[in-house]
């Protein structure tokens, strides 16, 4: 009586009805089955390269009117001359403190009231600036500013000697120049400078003097208290004026440093920058202008004038903006490099990004972009600028980066400069904003299309894949998919990323371990069932996840509606493949990259692969084998598809049937349809496709455990074909054919078929050729010969003299030697094979050798070991 475990082994037997001799682990069963259960491979879905560089390709789901333009005009007038911050739309709160009305002046204080003052006339402001510049130049030459801080006595002496005012004859001496009092007043009005308490200078603007005043400042007059009173009465500074003047006053040291720095900037500007600007204004050729721009960028960097703090930045930008109208791509890149380095913002940032985007649309400009280091500036924009206020600028910046990422020459530079981290950080910002606000940022969907398309190009690099794994980017991308489920372009790009990543083991494991991905992929299949370019990639990803991960198979199978979703998709593209839609329209339409029939075929290929991989799981395979819908679709595919018309689909379908036929369960539809399946496989055996023949033989190996199939094989002379396959000199072909012959020899009335077509001789040849290195095939041959020789009375009459002698030599040598394994096996695998060589092959070989040597034996026929 069989134990429950032995009954389980009986059900899992792919080639034969096993004995109860030895119980094996599930790992050993799978291993010894040797391709009875097999994963199925396929090619990654083909993505045609776009003929033109655009924000959105021809396959985009966005209507043209809903897309940001890829073509536009850009001129100098597009830029703003002012690059200041925009006016805030936020209302400011009123001040808590109310302004106080100044108290009336006393006799001891200034008699003038502090009244509101009109704005300073721009012309006067320019005069003030010119005066300040002249002052600092004079200061640098030690004409006005002393080298050290003066004592009060020295300051008094200096004032008396240098700024002498002689009231008697109404002549004033200012810095060695004698002026009349009226002219002196005019001089101070046009040069509003005042010697401060510490020897420095500060401005005295004309409105600070009382209207109609004719007196000079006190420190420029002589006359003691009377002069002081006149000065106080004429200037009339109030308390706020004094406070402002004190704030403007600086220490001598700081003023000297500032004056020196300003003077150095002025000198550098006049001697280094201005000549280059003249070249730009007078340049006639593009080469001259490009050279001047390169020289200008270097000079600005040398003078530390890049960035926002440079005071002549606006003047410089105006000059650069004018040159945009020249319309030269090399020159525009030089200009964009300087403009970005000057940290423009708002509309100017958008326009310079558009300028680079426009240039990057032509592949011939890739070399220019690389030589001018534009990529680094674009990445810096993404890294440092605010996403919410510059979404449109980011869109065109990312569009340019996407274009150049399609050039493999940029990949290493992009990744080394942190492109992967920058893009994932932006994606994280978008997802967090969506979670927080419940709505997406304007243009965020368009931006995500560009970012995910760029990542799709970057993941071809091993370094990029490593970075994505290190920052746990795959779950983040799944989150984006979930949030933007209605955006087919975003979902398709991420599916393309996963299609590439899951072909690598570490990335495949990382995605498989994110349990939410399975429900996400099923939702996408259900939502976009007729969108071939998306669903074919989703199914391809599922095939990769389930190829070598039993946990992934189980997780996917347990998701609600998983198998019905696959079958529904199968039905959709099965009908499309049977009745392909004709494209509407005239003959002027551009041909599509793939015909509708080929598109449907591709989805079916990926779907059968998923079913084949799922069937490997011992808890899923029997359920699929018992499903009329699953088996029905597979058989329908074999019925209407020939291997010549679609080799991959037919082979994948047979491989799926092979995996399902492995399970000997009572309610198996495979078992119910076994004769129909055998008829379909018979057509394949007559083809010239060796891969298709091998898959068909494997299915016959499982089905031939049944008596009716054995009769079918003999009736249709399939056994002769199996014997002929032993000459294939291909181990897998010989193994599968020998498995069918072994199952036939279990039935005594069919053992004689081995003598047809030189079957014994060919089995011995397989043992000789493959036995030393393939213990599984050697063991299979020995057990087939053992079954055949059950009623042996004479070895020579049973095997023939030549084959008997060959068997005696071979078996003796095998028993005296160890299994020979080449260097392709690791140590664990070597130990495994050596163990089974000793425990599986050696006993069978020893028994067969003993039988041949004794010419007879009373042992029962030995079946092929359980797998």
Secondary structure, 3 states (H helix, E strand, C coil): CCCHHHHHHHHHCCCCCCCCCCCCCHHHHHHHHCCCCCCCCCCCCCCCCCCCCCCCCCCCCCCHHHCCCCCCCCCHHHCCCCCCCCCCCCCCCCCCCCCCCCCCCCCCCCCCCCCCCCCCCHHHHHHHHHHHHHHHHHHHCCCCCCCCCCCHHHHHHHHHHHCCEECCCCEEEECCEEEEHHHHHHHHHHCCEEECCCCCEEECCHHHCCCCCCCCCHHHCCCHHHHHHHHHHHHCCCHHHHHHHHHHCCCHHHHHHHHHHHHHHHHHHHHHHHHHHHHHHHCCCHHHHHHHHHHHHHHHHHCCCCCCCCCCHHHHHHHHHHHHHHCCHHHHHHHHHHHHHCCCCHHHHHHHHHHHHHHHCCHHHHHHHHHCCHHHHHHHHHHHCCCCCCHHHHHHHHHHHHHHHCCHHHHHHHHHCCHHHHHHHHHHHHHHHHHHHCCCCCCHHHHHHHHHHHHHHHCCCHHHHHHHHHCCHHHHHHHHHHHCCCCHHHHHHHHHHHHHHCCCHHHHHHHHCCCHHHHHHHHHHHHCCCCHHHHHHHHHHHHHHCCCCHHHHHHHHHCCCHHHHHHHHHHHHHHHHHCCCCCCCCCCCCCCCCCHHHHHHHHHHHHHHHHHHHCCCCCCHHHHHCCHHHHHHHHHHHHHCCCCCCHHHHHHHHHHHHHHHCCCCCCCHHHHCHHHHHHHHHHHHCCCCHHHHHHHHHHHHHHCCCHHHHHHHHHCCHHHHHHHHHHHCCHHHHHHHHHHHHHHHCCHHHHHHHHHHHHHHHHHHHHHHHCCCCHHHHHHHHHHHHHHCCCCCCHHHHHCHHHHHHHHHHHHHHHHCCCCCCCCCCHHHHHHHHHHHHHHHHHHHHHHHHHHHHCCCCCCCCCCCCC
